[in-house]
């Protein structure tokens, strides 16, 4: 009977330790982002250290089905007191209004450290992976960069 109690206590402690250790792992990225996208860029830009929240553009199923790809540049106007994006305009279009609208909607949700930036030009790339392996590599690369934040 005592041996069973000790086994039960050891099992509960082990289970609690597993839960504690898994809670300490690095967070996983929740959404795949095309490589080269501003949401997971190479972290070489000076504004990236002040980025508090970034949202990746939604690459809709209809755009993917039509193989719509493109790169664009978007001009952000940022409220210096809050760091929130107040206005987004298209400086260079991706070539498709649906991709431009997706980028604008995502960039409006971005937040920067207050009093850091007034305006920025942000590149956004929509690219389809040509193979499933290439897609997995891009996702893995984005997740690794997200963990470095």
C-alpha positions as CSV (number, residue, x, y, z in Angstrom):
1,X,0.0,0.0,0.0
2,X,2.8,2.4,0.9
3,X,4.6,1.5,-2.3
4,X,1.5,2.4,-4.3
5,X,1.2,5.8,-2.5
6,X,4.9,6.5,-3.3
7,X,4.4,5.5,-6.9
8,X,1.3,7.7,-7.2
9,X,3.1,10.7,-5.6
10,X,6.1,10.2,-7.9
11,X,3.7,10.0,-10.9
12,X,1.9,13.2,-9.9
13,X,5.2,15.0,-9.4
14,X,6.6,13.8,-12.7
15,X,3.4,14.9,-14.5
16,X,3.6,18.3,-12.8
17,X,7.2,18.6,-13.8
18,X,6.4,17.8,-17.5
19,X,3.7,20.4,-17.5
20,X,6.1,23.0,-16.0
21,X,8.8,22.2,-18.5
22,X,6.5,22.3,-21.5
23,X,5.2,25.6,-20.4
24,X,8.8,27.0,-20.6
25,X,9.4,26.2,-24.2
26,X,9.6,28.9,-26.9
27,X,6.3,29.9,-28.4
28,X,5.4,28.5,-31.8
29,X,4.5,30.7,-34.7
30,X,0.8,30.5,-35.3
31,X,0.7,31.5,-38.9
32,X,2.9,30.7,-41.9
33,X,4.4,33.8,-43.4
34,X,6.2,34.0,-46.8
35,X,9.9,34.4,-46.5
36,X,11.1,37.9,-47.0
37,X,7.8,39.4,-45.6
38,X,8.2,42.4,-43.4
39,X,6.5,40.4,-40.6
40,X,9.5,38.1,-40.4
41,X,12.2,40.1,-42.2
42,X,15.9,39.6,-41.6
43,X,15.9,41.9,-38.6
44,X,18.4,44.2,-40.3
45,X,16.0,47.2,-40.5
46,X,16.3,49.8,-37.7
47,X,12.5,49.9,-37.1
48,X,12.3,46.3,-36.3
49,X,13.7,46.7,-32.7
50,X,10.8,49.0,-32.0
51,X,8.1,46.7,-33.4
52,X,5.9,45.6,-30.6
53,X,3.2,43.7,-32.5
54,X,3.1,42.5,-36.1
55,X,0.3,40.7,-38.0
56,X,1.0,38.8,-41.2
57,X,-1.2,39.6,-44.2
58,X,-3.9,37.0,-45.0
59,X,-3.0,35.2,-48.2
60,X,-6.5,34.3,-49.2
61,X,-7.4,30.9,-50.8
62,X,-8.7,32.6,-53.9
63,X,-5.4,34.5,-54.4
64,X,-3.5,31.3,-53.8
65,X,-5.8,29.3,-56.2
66,X,-5.2,32.0,-58.9
67,X,-1.4,31.9,-58.2
68,X,-1.4,35.7,-57.5
69,X,2.1,36.8,-56.3
70,X,3.6,40.2,-55.9
71,X,5.7,42.6,-53.9
72,X,4.6,46.0,-52.7
73,X,5.7,48.9,-50.5
74,X,3.3,50.4,-48.1
75,X,3.7,53.8,-46.3
76,X,2.7,53.8,-42.6
77,X,1.8,56.9,-40.6
78,X,2.3,56.2,-36.9
79,X,0.8,58.0,-33.9
80,X,3.9,58.9,-31.9
81,X,2.1,58.9,-28.6
82,X,0.7,55.4,-28.8
83,X,2.8,53.7,-31.5
84,X,-0.3,52.5,-33.4
85,X,-0.6,52.8,-37.1
86,X,-3.1,55.5,-38.1
87,X,-2.9,55.3,-41.8
88,X,-1.5,53.0,-44.5
89,X,-1.2,53.9,-48.1
90,X,0.1,51.9,-51.1
91,X,3.4,53.3,-52.4
92,X,4.1,50.5,-54.8
93,X,1.2,48.0,-55.5
94,X,1.6,44.3,-55.5
95,X,-0.2,44.2,-58.8
96,X,-3.5,42.9,-57.3
97,X,-6.0,44.9,-55.3
98,X,-6.9,41.9,-53.1
99,X,-3.2,41.5,-52.1
100,X,-2.9,45.2,-51.5
101,X,-6.0,45.2,-49.3
102,X,-4.8,42.2,-47.3
103,X,-1.4,44.0,-46.7
104,X,-3.2,47.3,-45.6
105,X,-5.5,45.4,-43.2
106,X,-2.6,43.6,-41.6
107,X,-0.3,46.7,-41.4
108,X,-3.1,48.7,-39.7
109,X,-2.8,46.2,-36.8
110,X,0.9,46.7,-36.2
111,X,2.1,48.5,-33.1
112,X,5.5,50.2,-32.4
113,X,7.1,51.5,-29.3
114,X,5.6,54.9,-28.6
115,X,7.7,58.0,-29.6
116,X,9.9,55.8,-31.9
117,X,8.7,56.4,-35.5
118,X,6.5,58.9,-37.3
119,X,6.4,57.3,-40.8
120,X,7.8,54.1,-42.4
121,X,7.9,52.4,-45.8
122,X,7.3,48.7,-45.3
123,X,7.9,46.0,-48.0
124,X,5.4,43.1,-48.2
125,X,5.9,40.1,-50.4
126,X,3.3,37.5,-51.4
127,X,5.0,34.4,-52.9
128,X,3.7,30.9,-53.5
129,X,5.9,28.0,-52.7
130,X,6.5,25.9,-55.8
131,X,6.9,22.7,-53.8
132,X,5.5,21.4,-50.5
133,X,9.1,21.0,-49.2
134,X,9.9,24.7,-50.1
135,X,6.7,25.7,-48.2
136,X,7.8,23.7,-45.1
137,X,11.3,25.3,-45.3
138,X,9.7,28.8,-45.4
139,X,7.5,28.0,-42.4
140,X,10.4,26.6,-40.4
141,X,12.5,29.6,-41.2
142,X,9.7,32.0,-40.1
143,X,9.2,30.0,-36.9
144,X,12.9,30.2,-36.1
145,X,13.0,33.9,-36.6
146,X,9.9,34.3,-34.4
147,X,11.6,32.5,-31.6
148,X,14.6,34.9,-31.7
149,X,12.3,37.8,-30.8
